[in-house]
Amino acid sequence: IRNLMFTFEDCKKIDDKGIQMVLKEVPRDQLVLGLKTASSDLKDLLFRNVSQRAAQMIKEDLDNLGPVKLKDVEKAQQGIVDIVRRLEAEGKIVIGGGGEGDQMV
C-alpha cells in the first residue's frame, strides 16, 4: 500500500546520498520532463545534488522545453518513481518520513 501512495513529490523524503544515486539512474531527458511540474523544493533538492554545471544545464533544458502534454510529464515522473522504488527494494536507498520503525540508528 505504501508503494502505491508514493508520488514523485515524495522524492523530497530521500536523503542527499539517495538522491544522488537516483539521479545516476535517471536519463537526463526524463528528469527534465519530470521536473516540468515539480515543486521548487523538489527542484532545489535535485539541483543541490548535482554539480553546478549539471544543474545549470538541466535548468536551461527546462527553460527551453516549452509546452508539453501533462500525460508525458506524469509518465516521466512515474518512471522516476519506479526507479526510486527499485532502488529502495534493493536496499540502496532509504526513503525517510516513515513510521517509528523506519528510523536509522
All heavy atoms as an XYZ file, in Angstrom:
815
protein
N       0.841     -1.198      0.000
C       0.000      0.000      0.000
C       0.874      1.245      0.000
O       0.594      2.198     -0.701
C      -0.936     -0.003      1.229
C      -1.947     -1.133      1.078
C      -1.660      1.326      1.349
C      -2.844     -1.303      2.274
N       1.962      1.223      0.782
C       2.834      2.390      0.856
C       3.426      2.705     -0.509
O       3.537      3.866     -0.895
C       3.959      2.148      1.875
C       4.773      3.385      2.174
C       5.731      3.085      3.291
N       6.784      2.201      2.826
C       8.041      2.572      2.643
N       8.401      3.795      2.901
N       8.933      1.720      2.213
N       3.789      1.674     -1.265
C       4.339      1.895     -2.600
C       3.328      2.556     -3.517
O       3.682      3.374     -4.355
C       4.796      0.570     -3.220
C       6.154      0.144     -2.730
O       6.858      0.912     -2.083
N       6.515     -1.084     -3.031
N       2.079      2.186     -3.378
C       1.044      2.765     -4.226
C       0.834      4.236     -3.908
O       0.414      5.007     -4.761
C      -0.272      1.997     -4.055
C      -0.243      0.538     -4.510
C      -1.561     -0.142     -4.171
C       0.035      0.444     -6.001
N       1.105      4.625     -2.678
C       0.881      6.003     -2.273
C       2.091      6.900     -2.549
O       2.010      8.105     -2.429
C       0.522      6.074     -0.787
C      -0.775      5.355     -0.469
S      -1.374      5.509      1.215
C       0.071      5.566      2.211
N       3.219      6.343     -2.909
C       4.429      7.124     -3.148
C       4.294      7.904     -4.454
O       3.974      7.344     -5.488
C       5.652      6.194     -3.217
C       6.954      6.935     -3.276
C       7.557      7.378     -2.120
C       7.561      7.202     -4.483
C       8.761      8.070     -2.166
C       8.759      7.888     -4.553
C       9.355      8.329     -3.376
N       4.501      9.208     -4.382
C       4.400     10.057     -5.568
C       5.750     10.685     -5.889
O       6.687     10.604     -5.089
C       3.375     11.189     -5.350
O       3.868     12.067     -4.323
C       2.011     10.639     -4.960
N       5.826     11.341     -7.019
C       7.065     11.998     -7.431
C       7.499     13.035     -6.389
O       8.680     13.136     -6.063
C       6.865     12.653     -8.800
C       8.096     13.295     -9.356
C       9.202     12.538     -9.678
C       8.152     14.665     -9.562
C      10.356     13.126    -10.199
C       9.290     15.258    -10.085
C      10.393     14.482    -10.395
N       6.556     13.782     -5.846
C       6.884     14.804     -4.843
C       7.444     14.179     -3.561
O       8.172     14.829     -2.822
C       5.667     15.669     -4.517
C       5.354     16.710     -5.567
C       6.439     17.770     -5.740
O       7.006     18.244     -4.735
O       6.725     18.133     -6.900
N       7.124     12.915     -3.311
C       7.650     12.231     -2.118
C       9.153     11.993     -2.218
O       9.781     11.603     -1.235
C       6.925     10.895     -1.896
C       5.490     11.092     -1.445
O       5.186     12.131     -0.824
O       4.664     10.207     -1.717
N       9.725     12.240     -3.375
C      11.183     12.120     -3.520
C      11.901     13.078     -2.577
O      13.073     12.894     -2.277
C      11.606     12.379     -4.965
S      11.106     11.084     -6.115
N      11.180     14.089     -2.082
C      11.767     15.029     -1.124
C      12.164     14.334      0.174
O      12.960     14.854      0.938
C      10.792     16.171     -0.812
C      10.511     17.073     -1.988
C       9.635     18.238     -1.620
C       8.207     17.805     -1.478
N       7.258     18.919     -1.398
N      11.607     13.158      0.426
C      11.889     12.418      1.661
C      13.187     11.619      1.586
O      13.597     11.022      2.568
C      10.733     11.464      1.972
C       9.420     12.159      2.236
C       8.317     11.140      2.467
C       6.976     11.820      2.669
N       5.906     10.836      2.801
N      13.815     11.605      0.426
C      15.055     10.849      0.241
C      16.234     11.739      0.625
O      16.262     12.919      0.282
C      15.189     10.389     -1.228
C      13.965      9.564     -1.637
C      16.466      9.580     -1.428
C      13.900      9.251     -3.116
N      17.203     11.172      1.324
C      18.367     11.972      1.716
C      19.250     12.275      0.507
O      19.058     11.726     -0.583
C      19.165     11.285      2.829
C      19.786      9.962      2.396
O      19.650      9.579      1.223
O      20.411      9.307      3.250
N      20.223     13.170      0.702
C      21.071     13.618     -0.403
C      21.806     12.470     -1.079
O      21.880     12.402     -2.303
C      22.088     14.658      0.096
C      21.431     16.010      0.391
O      20.257     16.194      0.016
O      22.096     16.865      0.988
N      22.337     11.554     -0.291
C      23.070     10.420     -0.859
C      22.145      9.568     -1.731
O      22.517      9.125     -2.817
C      23.676      9.578      0.266
C      24.556      8.454     -0.216
C      25.159      7.694      0.950
C      25.943      6.498      0.467
N      26.368      5.623      1.549
N      20.932      9.342     -1.253
C      19.951      8.574     -2.021
C      19.550      9.276     -3.303
O      19.416      8.652     -4.356
N      19.361     10.603     -3.218
C      19.002     11.386     -4.408
C      20.103     11.282     -5.457
O      19.838     11.134     -6.646
C      18.740     12.865     -4.042
C      17.386     13.009     -3.343
C      18.783     13.766     -5.272
C      16.176     12.745     -4.217
N      21.350     11.340     -5.012
C      22.467     11.236     -5.945
C      22.450      9.890     -6.658
O      22.708      9.800     -7.866
C      23.797     11.448     -5.208
C      23.969     12.878     -4.731
C      25.090     13.043     -3.730
O      25.897     12.147     -3.525
N      25.140     14.212     -3.105
N      22.110      8.841     -5.918
C      22.039      7.509     -6.521
C      20.897      7.441     -7.542
O      21.057      6.869     -8.628
C      21.852      6.456     -5.427
C      22.035      5.048     -5.925
S      22.230      3.871     -4.587
C      23.779      4.401     -3.890
N      19.762      8.033     -7.192
C      18.621      8.053     -8.108
C      18.995      8.816     -9.378
O      18.720      8.366    -10.493
C      17.382      8.691     -7.435
C      16.266      8.929     -8.451
C      16.883      7.816     -6.291
N      19.648      9.962     -9.217
C      19.988     10.795    -10.365
C      20.947     10.098    -11.327
O      20.925     10.365    -12.526
C      20.577     12.132     -9.898
C      19.567     13.070     -9.238
C      20.277     14.279     -8.632
C      18.491     13.505    -10.206
N      21.771      9.196    -10.804
C      22.680      8.441    -11.672
C      21.910      7.501    -12.589
O      22.379      7.160    -13.673
C      23.660      7.619    -10.827
C      24.722      8.450    -10.150
C      25.620      7.560     -9.324
C      26.576      8.390     -8.488
N      27.342      7.582     -7.537
N      20.745      7.054    -12.137
C      19.960      6.061    -12.885
C      18.939      6.677    -13.847
O      18.480      6.005    -14.755
C      19.216      5.164    -11.888
C      20.115      4.480    -10.896
C      20.225      3.000    -11.131
O      19.401      2.460    -11.885
O      21.132      2.395    -10.553
N      18.583      7.946    -13.611
C      17.525      8.574    -14.401
C      18.127      9.265    -15.627
O      19.024     10.091    -15.483
C      16.754      9.616    -13.545
C      15.709     10.343    -14.384
C      16.089      8.948    -12.352
N      17.643      8.943    -16.822
C      18.113      9.654    -18.016
C      17.784     11.148    -17.912
O      16.740     11.522    -17.378
C      17.309      9.015    -19.155
C      16.793      7.730    -18.612
C      16.655      7.916    -17.129
N      18.699     11.993    -18.385
C      18.523     13.436    -18.205
C      17.253     13.956    -18.862
O      16.562     14.811    -18.294
C      19.735     14.201    -18.724
C      19.681     15.657    -18.286
C      20.974     16.354    -18.472
N      20.800     17.279    -19.577
C      21.769     17.851    -20.229
N      23.002     17.579    -19.903
N      21.538     18.668    -21.201
N      16.908     13.472    -20.050
C      15.696     13.964    -20.710
C      14.449     13.617    -19.897
O      13.507     14.410    -19.812
C      15.589     13.438    -22.142
C      15.577     11.925    -22.228
O      16.120     11.259    -21.326
O      15.033     11.396    -23.218
N      14.450     12.454    -19.260
C      13.328     12.055    -18.413
C      13.270     12.946    -17.169
O      12.197     13.355    -16.747
C      13.466     10.590    -18.005
C      12.308     10.076    -17.171
C      12.474      8.605    -16.796
O      13.539      8.026    -16.941
N      11.409      8.011    -16.316
N      14.430     13.264    -16.599
C      14.487     14.131    -15.426
C      13.953     15.520    -15.751
O      13.131     16.066    -15.002
C      15.927     14.225    -14.911
C      16.150     15.146    -13.716
C      15.401     14.632    -12.497
C      17.627     15.273    -13.414
N      14.385     16.076    -16.868
C      13.938     17.417    -17.261
C      12.426     17.434    -17.439
O      11.741     18.331    -16.934
C      14.653     17.881    -18.553
C      14.035     19.159    -19.096
C      16.141     18.074    -18.288
N      11.911     16.451    -18.124
C      10.464     16.374    -18.342
C       9.714     16.216    -17.022
O       8.702     16.875    -16.778
C      10.150     15.218    -19.294
C       8.770     15.187    -19.921
C       8.466     16.473    -20.666
C       8.661     14.008    -20.884
N      10.235     15.375    -16.138
C       9.600     15.164    -14.838
C       9.600     16.401    -13.965
O       8.697     16.608    -13.157
N      10.617     17.244    -14.121
C      10.718     18.461    -13.314
C       9.788     19.572    -13.787
O       9.632     20.577    -13.108
C      12.156     18.976    -13.316
C      13.159     18.165    -12.513
C      14.564     18.729    -12.697
C      12.789     18.156    -11.038
N       9.163     19.389    -14.920
C       8.306     20.439    -15.511
C       7.246     20.925    -14.527
O       7.010     22.121    -14.426
C       7.667     19.903    -16.790
C       6.852     20.912    -17.545
C       7.723     21.875    -18.296
C       6.865     22.763    -19.186
N       7.611     23.842    -19.777
N       6.629     20.033    -13.761
C       5.577     20.439    -12.824
C       6.004     20.247    -11.364
O       5.176     20.334    -10.460
C       4.278     19.640    -13.063
O       4.552     18.248    -12.866
C       3.734     19.867    -14.461
N       7.279     19.984    -11.128
C       7.752     19.722     -9.761
C       7.750     20.999     -8.925
O       7.890     22.104     -9.448
C       9.163     19.136     -9.809
N       7.618     20.820     -7.627
C       7.663     21.949     -6.702
C       9.073     22.524     -6.660
O      10.052     21.846     -6.994
C       7.250     21.502     -5.303
O       8.233     20.631     -4.765
N       9.174     23.767     -6.229
C      10.503     24.388     -6.138
C      11.366     23.680     -5.100
O      12.587     23.582     -5.253
C      10.387     25.880     -5.833
O       9.693     26.090     -4.624
N      10.749     23.144     -4.039
C      11.509     22.404     -3.023
C      12.176     21.170     -3.630
O      13.341     20.881     -3.355
C      10.598     21.953     -1.866
C      10.149     23.099     -0.986
O      10.764     24.191     -1.069
O       9.198     22.901     -0.214
N      11.426     20.445     -4.438
C      11.970     19.234     -5.057
C      13.057     19.599     -6.068
O      14.105     18.949     -6.123
C      10.855     18.426     -5.724
C      11.274     17.111     -6.373
C      12.012     16.209     -5.382
C      10.074     16.386     -6.941
N      12.824     20.638     -6.842
C      13.842     21.083     -7.803
C      15.127     21.461     -7.066
O      16.224     21.076     -7.483
C      13.337     22.276     -8.612
C      12.292     21.918     -9.638
C      11.834     23.158    -10.375
C      10.684     22.855    -11.313
N      10.187     24.064    -11.984
N      14.988     22.217     -5.970
C      16.164     22.632     -5.193
C      16.935     21.420     -4.682
O      18.165     21.396     -4.718
C      15.759     23.524     -4.015
C      15.246     24.885     -4.465
O      15.496     25.274     -5.625
O      14.596     25.566     -3.647
N      16.209     20.413     -4.182
C      16.848     19.194     -3.683
C      17.660     18.520     -4.791
O      18.808     18.136     -4.584
C      15.791     18.228     -3.143
C      16.280     16.833     -2.755
C      17.198     16.910     -1.538
C      15.107     15.907     -2.475
N      17.076     18.408     -5.962
C      17.763     17.752     -7.075
C      18.954     18.576     -7.553
O      20.023     18.036     -7.802
C      16.784     17.487     -8.219
C      15.652     16.512     -7.895
C      14.649     16.460     -9.031
C      16.173     15.130     -7.586
N      18.774     19.883     -7.653
C      19.852     20.736     -8.147
C      21.048     20.773     -7.203
O      22.183     20.886     -7.644
C      19.353     22.153     -8.421
C      18.410     22.267     -9.581
C      17.385     23.192     -9.576
C      18.535     21.444    -10.691
C      16.509     23.298    -10.652
C      17.667     21.530    -11.768
C      16.647     22.471    -11.747
N      20.798     20.666     -5.914
C      21.932     20.728     -4.979
C      22.689     19.392     -4.905
O      23.732     19.309     -4.280
C      21.485     21.205     -3.598
C      20.824     20.182     -2.728
C      20.681     20.696     -1.301
N      20.075     19.692     -0.480
C      18.845     19.756      0.009
N      18.097     20.806     -0.220
N      18.370     18.775      0.740
N      22.134     18.366     -5.539
C      22.785     17.057     -5.533
C      23.445     16.705     -6.855
O      23.805     15.553     -7.091
C      21.784     15.977     -5.121
C      21.586     15.964     -3.631
O      22.483     15.571     -2.900
N      20.442     16.437     -3.173
N      23.590     17.688     -7.720
C      24.366     17.517     -8.945
C      25.393     18.644     -8.986
O      25.313     19.595     -8.218
C      23.475     17.557    -10.226
C      22.519     16.390    -10.255
C      22.721     18.866    -10.349
N      26.337     18.532     -9.875
C      27.337     19.589     -9.991
C      26.662     20.884    -10.439
O      25.562     20.866    -11.006
C      28.417     19.195    -10.993
O      27.879     19.169    -12.302
N      27.346     22.001    -10.187
C      26.797     23.292    -10.582
C      26.550     23.341    -12.084
O      25.527     23.846    -12.540
C      27.784     24.395    -10.182
C      27.135     25.582     -9.560
C      28.159     26.590     -9.059
O      29.356     26.469     -9.320
N      27.684     27.578     -8.351
N      27.475     22.785    -12.823
C      27.359     22.772    -14.283
C      26.157     21.933    -14.724
O      25.386     22.347    -15.587
C      28.649     22.232    -14.887
C      28.645     22.115    -16.387
C      30.020     21.632    -16.882
N      29.964     21.074    -18.203
C      30.084     21.780    -19.311
N      30.251     23.077    -19.240
N      30.035     21.187    -20.492
N      26.002     20.759    -14.119
C      24.869     19.892    -14.471
C      23.543     20.568    -14.110
O      22.583     20.510    -14.885
C      24.986     18.552    -13.760
N      23.493     21.219    -12.953
C      22.272     21.914    -12.538
C      21.934     23.012    -13.540
O      20.765     23.168    -13.924
C      22.445     22.499    -11.137
N      22.945     23.755    -13.977
C      22.721     24.826    -14.946
C      22.201     24.260    -16.268
O      21.283     24.817    -16.874
C      24.014     25.617    -15.173
C      23.825     26.856    -16.018
C      22.875     27.850    -15.376
O      22.866     28.031    -14.168
N      22.051     28.476    -16.192
N      22.770     23.149    -16.700
C      22.333     22.537    -17.959
C      20.882     22.046    -17.859
O      20.088     22.221    -18.791
C      23.264     21.378    -18.328
C      24.634     21.851    -18.775
S      25.868     20.539    -18.961
C      25.098     19.445    -20.120
N      20.533     21.463    -16.725
C      19.162     20.985    -16.528
C      18.194     22.161    -16.514
O      17.119     22.112    -17.120
C      19.052     20.149    -15.236
C      19.848     18.847    -15.380
C      17.588     19.847    -14.912
C      20.030     18.085    -14.084
N      18.577     23.242    -15.823
C      17.721     24.438    -15.778
C      17.520     25.012    -17.174
O      16.404     25.405    -17.540
C      18.327     25.494    -14.852
C      18.230     25.148    -13.386
C      18.930     26.192    -12.527
C      18.946     25.767    -11.070
N      19.668     26.728    -10.216
N      18.591     25.059    -17.967
C      18.475     25.568    -19.337
C      17.570     24.674    -20.174
O      16.728     25.168    -20.939
C      19.856     25.676    -19.984
C      20.686     26.819    -19.441
C      22.110     26.825    -19.982
O      22.415     26.032    -20.904
O      22.920     27.620    -19.464
N      17.735     23.365    -20.039
C      16.865     22.430    -20.765
C      15.412     22.631    -20.369
O      14.511     22.585    -21.213
C      17.275     20.982    -20.496
C      18.576     20.595    -21.179
O      19.066     21.381    -22.025
O      19.103     19.506    -20.864
N      15.179     22.855    -19.088
C      13.824     23.055    -18.574
C      13.229     24.346    -19.144
O      12.064     24.373    -19.555
C      13.869     23.108    -17.049
C      12.616     22.819    -16.253
C      11.959     21.528    -16.695
C      12.934     22.755    -14.776
N      14.035     25.407    -19.187
C      13.574     26.684    -19.732
C      13.261     26.580    -21.221
O      12.341     27.226    -21.717
C      14.626     27.771    -19.508
C      14.762     28.161    -18.039
O      13.830     27.880    -17.255
O      15.810     28.741    -17.680
N      14.041     25.768    -21.928
C      13.872     25.640    -23.380
C      12.836     24.589    -23.778
O      12.564     24.428    -24.963
C      15.215     25.302    -24.040
C      16.215     26.425    -23.887
O      15.841     27.589    -23.820
N      17.489     26.078    -23.804
N      12.288     23.884    -22.797
C      11.398     22.767    -23.086
C      10.099     23.198    -23.760
O       9.618     22.537    -24.664
C      11.094     21.998    -21.792
C      10.373     20.682    -21.919
C      11.129     19.730    -22.839
C      10.208     20.041    -20.551
N       9.539     24.304    -23.344
C       8.278     24.752    -23.927
C       7.116     23.911    -23.424
O       7.275     23.050    -22.552
N       5.933     24.131    -23.982
C       4.745     23.388    -23.534
C       4.841     21.898    -23.882
O       5.282     21.548    -24.970
C       3.589     24.025    -24.298
C       4.138     25.244    -24.962
C       5.627     25.117    -25.000
N       4.449     21.075    -22.926
C       4.401     19.627    -23.140
C       3.087     19.096    -22.577
O       2.470     19.725    -21.728
C       5.591     18.892    -22.480
C       6.894     19.238    -23.159
C       5.675     19.192    -21.007
N       2.696     17.932    -23.048
C       1.457     17.325    -22.554
C       1.647     16.868    -21.116
O       2.688     16.285    -20.771
C       1.069     16.130    -23.415
C       0.653     16.503    -24.815
C       0.280     15.270    -25.608
C      -0.115     15.646    -27.014
N      -0.399     14.467    -27.833
N       0.645     17.108    -20.291
C       0.692     16.716    -18.890
C       0.905     15.215    -18.756
O       1.665     14.768    -17.896
C      -0.581     17.154    -18.163
C      -0.644     16.830    -16.672
C       0.509     17.508    -15.924
C      -1.974     17.263    -16.083
N       0.283     14.425    -19.638
C       0.436     12.970    -19.535
C       1.888     12.550    -19.769
O       2.355     11.575    -19.190
C      -0.520     12.232    -20.466
C      -0.203     12.351    -21.937
C      -1.168     11.516    -22.765
C      -0.754     11.564    -24.218
N      -1.537     10.702    -25.071
N       2.621     13.303    -20.620
C       4.032     12.997    -20.855
C       4.871     13.303    -19.610
O       5.792     12.556    -19.268
C       4.565     13.780    -22.051
C       3.944     13.333    -23.367
O       3.416     12.190    -23.427
O       3.972     14.124    -24.333
N       4.541     14.405    -18.930
C       5.240     14.772    -17.695
C       4.967     13.713    -16.626
O       5.885     13.246    -15.948
C       4.803     16.170    -17.204
C       5.402     16.480    -15.843
C       5.190     17.241    -18.218
N       3.700     13.318    -16.504
C       3.332     12.314    -15.497
C       3.995     10.969    -15.795
O       4.396     10.261    -14.878
C       1.816     12.163    -15.433
C       1.139     13.386    -14.826
C      -0.376     13.355    -14.952
O      -0.916     12.557    -15.749
O      -1.016     14.154    -14.240
N       4.128     10.625    -17.063
C       4.795      9.370    -17.444
C       6.270      9.416    -17.044
O       6.809      8.434    -16.514
C       4.652      9.137    -18.949
C       5.250      7.842    -19.432
C       5.028      7.660    -20.929
C       5.693      6.393    -21.411
N       5.586      6.218    -22.859
N       6.931     10.553    -17.281
C       8.338     10.709    -16.897
C       8.482     10.624    -15.378
O       9.393      9.968    -14.860
C       8.882     12.039    -17.411
N       7.570     11.281    -14.654
C       7.615     11.242    -13.191
C       7.399      9.830    -12.675
O       8.077      9.392    -11.745
C       6.566     12.197    -12.600
C       6.907     13.652    -12.808
C       5.838     14.593    -12.301
O       4.710     14.175    -11.992
N       6.168     15.863    -12.201
N       6.482      9.096    -13.291
C       6.229      7.716    -12.870
C       7.447      6.849    -13.121
O       7.776      5.970    -12.322
C       4.999      7.144    -13.588
C       4.592      5.775    -13.083
C       4.280      5.770    -11.592
O       3.525      6.601    -11.099
N       4.864      4.835    -10.853
N       8.149      7.094    -14.213
C       9.377      6.352    -14.495
C      10.427      6.596    -13.422
O      11.133      5.672    -12.996
N      10.523      7.834    -12.953
C      11.469      8.172    -11.886
C      11.046      7.496    -10.585
O      11.876      6.943     -9.861
C      11.597      9.704    -11.731
C      12.208     10.300    -13.006
C      12.429     10.049    -10.500
C      12.134     11.816    -13.088
N       9.751      7.521    -10.290
C       9.230      6.858     -9.082
C       9.530      5.363     -9.144
O       9.914      4.760     -8.134
C       7.710      7.119     -8.929
C       7.092      6.199     -7.884
C       7.463      8.582     -8.565
N       9.406      4.757    -10.321
C       9.713      3.329    -10.471
C      11.179      3.049    -10.148
O      11.508      2.047     -9.505
C       9.386      2.851    -11.891
C       7.886      2.834    -12.175
O       7.086      2.896    -11.210
O       7.526      2.775    -13.369
N      12.066      3.943    -10.584
C      13.495      3.792    -10.270
C      13.719      3.915     -8.769
O      14.466      3.130     -8.177
C      14.329      4.837    -11.056
C      14.312      4.494    -12.551
C      15.757      4.911    -10.517
C      14.892      5.574    -13.456
N      13.055      4.885     -8.135
C      13.176      5.077     -6.682
C      12.721      3.825     -5.950
O      13.402      3.332     -5.044
C      12.361      6.310     -6.215
C      12.253      6.354     -4.703
C      12.983      7.591     -6.751
N      11.582      3.280     -6.348
C      11.061      2.066     -5.692
C      12.009      0.886     -5.853
O      12.218      0.112     -4.929
C       9.694      1.698     -6.273
C       8.587      2.560     -5.759
C       7.265      1.882     -6.059
N       6.249      2.879     -6.308
C       5.249      2.740     -7.149
N       5.128      1.645     -7.855
N       4.362      3.670     -7.300
N      12.579      0.746     -7.052
C      13.517     -0.352     -7.300
C      14.747     -0.211     -6.420
O      15.193     -1.190     -5.794
C      13.917     -0.389     -8.778
C      14.902     -1.511     -9.100
C      15.254     -1.581    -10.573
N      15.690     -0.350    -11.176
C      16.938      0.150    -11.058
N      17.843     -0.476    -10.351
N      17.256      1.279    -11.659
N      15.296      0.988     -6.343
C      16.484      1.210     -5.514
C      16.175      0.972     -4.033
O      17.007      0.449     -3.302
C      17.034      2.625     -5.731
C      17.674      2.884     -7.094
C      18.010      4.355     -7.258
C      18.916      2.025     -7.285
N      14.972      1.341     -3.618
C      14.584      1.089     -2.232
C      14.452     -0.409     -1.980
O      14.917     -0.932     -0.969
C      13.270      1.793     -1.891
C      12.868      1.595     -0.441
C      11.494      2.142     -0.111
O      10.626      2.192     -1.000
O      11.288      2.494      1.059
N      13.845     -1.119     -2.915
C      13.677     -2.568     -2.773
C      15.032     -3.279     -2.733
O      15.191     -4.288     -2.042
C      12.826     -3.117     -3.922
N      16.007     -2.744     -3.466
C      17.347     -3.319     -3.474
C      18.151     -2.921     -2.238
O      19.275     -3.381     -2.053
C      18.098     -2.873     -4.741
C      17.523     -3.442     -6.019
C      18.144     -2.827     -7.276
O      18.994     -1.918     -7.155
O      17.773     -3.254     -8.382
N      17.586     -2.044     -1.416
C      18.267     -1.611     -0.201
C      19.350     -0.574     -0.445
O      20.172     -0.310      0.432
N      19.353      0.035     -1.615
C      20.387      1.016     -1.951
C      20.059      2.409     -1.435
O      20.955      3.227     -1.249
C      20.611      1.050     -3.454
C      21.208     -0.246     -3.984
C      21.467     -0.170     -5.465
C      22.092     -1.472     -5.967
N      22.299     -1.463     -7.406
N      18.758      2.693     -1.258
C      18.355      3.979     -0.706
C      17.299      3.757      0.370
O      16.650      2.706      0.399
C      17.799      4.949     -1.779
C      16.511      4.399     -2.404
C      18.836      5.261     -2.831
C      15.793      5.399     -3.295
N      17.140      4.754      1.225
C      16.118      4.723      2.262
C      15.255      5.960      2.085
O      15.773      7.073      1.963
C      16.755      4.723      3.679
C      15.684      4.806      4.746
C      17.619      3.495      3.868
N      13.961      5.744      2.058
C      13.029      6.864      1.939
C      12.608      7.238      3.344
O      12.018      6.435      4.067
C      11.818      6.503      1.069
C      12.294      6.135     -0.329
C      10.825      7.657      1.034
C      11.236      5.576     -1.231
N      12.930      8.446      3.761
C      12.631      8.919      5.107
C      11.159      9.246      5.276
O      10.348      9.066      4.384
N      10.838      9.783      6.453
C       9.475     10.180      6.724
C       8.568      9.017      7.047
O       7.362      9.157      7.087
N       9.144      7.862      7.275
C       8.336      6.687      7.591
C       7.925      6.693      9.061
O       8.085      7.672      9.771
N       7.429      5.601      9.479
C       6.989      5.476     10.860
C       8.152      5.309     11.809
O       9.322      5.347     11.433
N       7.853      5.111     13.077
C       8.866      4.992     14.113
C       9.831      3.845     13.828
O      11.024      3.941     14.099
C       8.182      4.777     15.463
C       9.127      4.721     16.619
C       8.931      5.870     17.577
O       8.152      6.767     17.303
O       9.599      5.835     18.604
N       9.349      2.759     13.259
C      10.189      1.606     12.990
C      11.180      1.803     11.859
O      12.074      1.000     11.657
N      11.013      2.897     11.091
C      11.895      3.138      9.963
C      13.100      4.006     10.308
O      13.909      4.310      9.444
C      11.113      3.835      8.825
C      10.101      2.902      8.182
O      10.283      1.677      8.316
O       9.158      3.387      7.563
N      13.229      4.408     11.561
C      14.337      5.271     11.935
C      15.660      4.534     11.868
O      15.740      3.355     12.190
C      14.146      5.825     13.354
C      13.010      6.808     13.458
C      12.863      7.347     14.857
O      13.466      6.832     15.792
N      12.074      8.373     15.014
N      16.692      5.246     11.429
C      18.025      4.684     11.353
C      18.733      4.925     12.687
O      18.597      5.993     13.255
C      18.818      5.347     10.213
C      18.178      5.201      8.851
S      18.155      3.520      8.263
C      19.819      3.361      7.692
N      19.460      3.932     13.171
C      20.206      4.078     14.430
C      21.644      3.668     14.235
O      21.988      2.980     13.327
C      19.569      3.262     15.586
C      18.247      3.871     15.960
C      19.412      1.823     15.196
